[in-house]
Amino acid sequence: MPRAHGTLLLALILLLTIAPAATALELAGRDLIIPIAGRVPGASGTFWETDLVISNLSPEYGILKVTVEAWIEGERLSFVVDVPALGTVTIDDFLRTRFGRQTGLGVVRISNALTDAQLSARARVHTTTDVGQSVPAMPVSELAQESIIPGLTVTAGNRSNLGVANPNDVAANITLELFNADGQRLDTRSTQVAAHAVLQQEIGAAFVAGLATGDVTVRVTSSQPVYTFGSVVRTGTGDPSFVLGTTTKKSPDFSVTPQCSDPAPLIFPPGIVRQGWIIAYKAGTDTAAVTTALMAKYGFTPTFRIGIFVAANLTPEMIAGLRCEPQVKSISQGSHVSLAD
């Protein structure tokens, strides 16, 4: 068996060599979230509407039936659209053209049932005079419980908003911390974002009046994985810039404690590692069948599979659960694997 192990290791190294660098952000997947979309009046007499742009990045599927779900002020609305392979569908002013709604704001979820479907999407949120910004969709698997909205500008000629979208079936308890340009914490507040809802507030209104001036940063801590974002608007022109909430690399101590007595080991290799995690199964495991079951249970999508190894982007909660699965031998960060029995 040494030769088989050597061949498997070589193949795995080659796959890791061509894997995305750790700085790459995964924006494609089968289950995506757009944090804010709809039709609403804005400041200074403006009116904002939203176009949806959906692409099918799966050449092996001639047509993907894509479900678009919008939770508008707590009401679920949905429709299905066919998107051709390597093609794109644009839905102008979707809330009016698909649902006949003149106003409303909420979270949009774009998905397909196939586990290996690869979709990308964005919303173009713009005024009727065509001033707007692009809001990228993000895979549900990329959402985090801790993130930072950096570099918001609250100076003369600018106003900034912060946003937290909760796509989960339960409410998210949120802590917001405000930092000034020198990194000093100025204020902390706690709030709750309802299930399938979005919180968007101007910085000055979100924190103690007068504290949010200059360049500021907001740290968000949540009881549920959420999509965080900001927007900086030039008051003279109304021109907005979208700011994506950013997650930071956590130390091994950040991992969630497994709820079992003998969890599979969690391995953090020294030196340079690549993005994501590698699940190693025990010898004799039916990798395809077990992976399909675990994907359904935990909601992850593999980036590749080979032999007893599956690579995926995993949240701490997913890792904690997978370590208690009887077929899992170990979970390793990035490119580290062990071929020992």
N, C-alpha and C positions, 0 to 999 in steps of 0.2 A: 504493500500500500504506500510506501514512501513516494513512489513515482506519481501516484494519483494526487497525493497531498502537494507535491512540488508543482505539478501542473495546475492544480487549483489555486495555489498561492500566486503563481505567475500570472494567471488570468485575472485574479483579484487585484494585483498590483497594477496591471495594465489598465483596468477599469478605473482605479483610483487616480492613476496618472492623468486620465482625460476627464476626471470629474471636475465640476466647477470649483473655482477657488473659494476660500472661506469668506471672501468679501461679497460673493454673488448673492443676490436676493432672489429667492424662488417666488416668482409671481404667476406661474402657470400651475394648474391643477384641475381636479374634477369638481371642486367645491370652493367657490370664491365669494368674498364679501366686498361690497362697495359700501363704505361707511355712511354716506349721506347722499341723498338724491331726492328729487321731487320738483315742486313748483311753489315758490314762496316770494312774497314781496321783500325787498331789501332796503338798505339805507338810501337816503337821498332820492326816493321815488323810483328806484330800480325794481325790476321784476326778474327773478331767476327761474330758469327751467333746466331740465337735464336730458341729454341724449345718452343712450347706452351704446357702447361699441363692444361687440363680442366676437372673438376669433376662435376658430377650431385649429389647434396646432397638432392634431392627430391625423397624419396622412393615411393611416390604415383604415380610417372610418370615413366613408364617402360623405355621409351626413351624420351629424350628431343632433339629437333632439335635446335642446337645452331648456331647462326650466328656469324661469326668472320669477323669483318671489320678492315682493316688496311689502314690508310692514309699515304702513302709513298711519301714524298716530294709533298704533295698536291693532289695526285691521290688516289681515293678510290678504294680499291680492297676488294673482299669479297668471302666467301665460307660458306657452311653449313656443320656441322658435327653432327652425331648422338652420343649422350652420354648416356649410360645406367644408370638406377637408381643405386645410390651408386657406380657408376663406374667411371673410368678415361680414358681419351683419350690423348695420347701424340703425338704431331705433330712435328717431327724432322725438324729442319732447314726450318721452314714453308715458308719463303719468296722464297726459291729456289724450294722446293718440291711442293708447291701449286700454285705458280705463275711463276716459271721459271726465277725469278729475281736473278741476281748475286750480286747486291748491292742495298742499299736503307735503310732508317731509318725513323721510324715514330711511331704514336700512334696506339694502337690496342684496339678495343671495342668488348666485348664478351657479347652476350645477347640472351634472349628468350622472346617471346611475352607474356607468361603466367605471370600474376601479382604475383603469389605465387611461381614461380620457384626459386630454390635456387642453384646457381652455385658458384663454387670457381675456381680460375685459378691463374696461375703464369707463368712467362717466365723464362726460364733458358738461360741466355745470357753467351756464353762461346766462347773461342778461339778454333781453330781447334786442338790445343794440349790439350784441355779439362780443361783449367783454366777458371773458371766462377763464376757467382753469380746468386742467385735467386731473381727475382723481383716480388713481390706480386701484383695481381690485386686488385683494390679497387672499391667498389660500387660507382656509380656516385653520389648517395645521400650522401656519406661520404666526397666528395670533398669540399674544403673550399676556401674562399677568403683571409684568413689570416692564415699563418702557419710559422713554424720555422724549418729550417734544422740544427740540432745541431751537435756539436762535429766533424766538418770536420778537418782533420789534414793536415797541410801544413808545413812539416818539412823535413829535410834531410832523404831520403829514402822513402818518400811518396809524392803522388800528389792527389789532391781532385777535384772533379767536382761537380757542382750543376746542377739541372735539373728542368724544369717547363713544364709540358704537359698540353695543352689546348684542351680538347675534344669537346668544344662548337662550334656552327655554326658561331660564331662571334669572332673577335680578342680579346685578353685579354691584357689590359694595365697593366704592371707589374712594381712594385717598389721593388728593391732589396737593403737590408741594411746589411752591413758587421760589425760584432762585434768581438772583440778579446777575449782572454781567460778571461779577467777581466770584460767583459761585456761592454766595451767602444765601442761606434759606431765609426768606422773608415772611412766608405765611404757609399754613397748612389748613386744608379743609376736607371734610368727609361728606360724601353724598351717595346717592344710589341711582343707578341707571336701570330702568325696567327692562324686562326681557324683550328682545327684538326692538330696542329703542336706541335713540341717539341723543347724547347731550352735546349741545354746542353753545358756548358762551363767549362773549368778549372778555378778554383777560381782566380788564378793569372791573367788570361786574362779578367775575368769578372769585376774586380775592378781596381782601380788605381795601377799601378805597384809598387811592394815593400810593399804594405800595408798588403797583405794576407800572414802572416807568423804565425807559431805556430798552436795552436788550435783555430779555428774560428767557428762562427755561422752565418747563413744567415737567415734574416727574409724576407718573401715574402708577399707582399700585391697586390691583383689582382682585376680587375674589374669584373672578372668571376670566378666561382669555378674552381680550377685547382688541378692537382696532382703534388706535389713538392717532390723532392728526391735529394739525394747526393750519391757520391761514393768515397771511399778512396782506392787508389791503391798503393800497395807496388811496388816501381819501380824496385827492384831487381828481384822479382819473377813474377810480373804482377798480383799477387793475389788481387782481388777486394773485398771490403765489401760494401754492399748496406745500405744506410741510408734513412729511410722513413721520409718524412716531417711530423711534429707533430703539431696538432692544440692544442690550450690552451683554458681552460674554460673562457668564457666571462661573464662579469657582466650583469645584466639586462639592463643596458644602451646600450649594444651592439645591442639590437633588432632593426630591421628595422621598421620605422614608417608606419603603415597601411595607405593605400590611400582610406579611407572611413571615414565618420563622426562619426560612432558609432561602433567601432570595439569590438569584443568579448574580455573580459578581459584576460590578460596574467598573470598567477599566478606563483610566485617563492616562494615555501614553505621554511620555516626555517629548519635548521638542515640538516641531511644526506638525500640526494636524489639520485635516480638511474638515469642511463643514459636514454636519450630520453625524449619524450613529450607525454602527453595524451590529445587527442582531446575529449572533451565532447560535444555531440550533444544535441539539444533541445528535449524535450519530444515529442514523436510522429514521430520522424525522421525515415525514412527507412534507417537504418544504412548501410546495405549491398549496396544498390543502390547508396546512396550518397557517400559512401567511394570509390566505384569504379569510380565514376565520378571525385571525387577530386584527386584520385591517377593519373588518366589520365591527369588532368589539371596541377598538381604540381610536379608529378614525384617521390612521396614517396612510400615506401613499408611498410605496417603495420607489426609490430612484433607480435601483437595479437589483437583480437577484442573480446569484450564481452559487450552485451547490448548496451547502448548508448556511450560506450567508445572505442576508438581506440588508441593504442600506436604505435609510430613510431619515427624514427630519422628524425628530421626536421632541415633545414637550416633557418637562420633568414628571408630570403626572402620567404620561404614557409610559415613560421609562420605569417608573415605580410599579405600574401594573404588569408590564411585560416581564419584569424580573421575577414575578411570582408565577408565571406560566410554566408548567412542568416541562415543556419542550425546549425552553430557552436555556442555553448553556452559559452565555455571557452577553453583555452589551458593552460595546467599546466606542469611545469617542473617535470620530474621524477615521484615520487610515490604519489604526492598530487592530490586528487580529491575532488569534492564537489557534494553531492547528493541532494542539495537543488533545488527546482523547480525554 
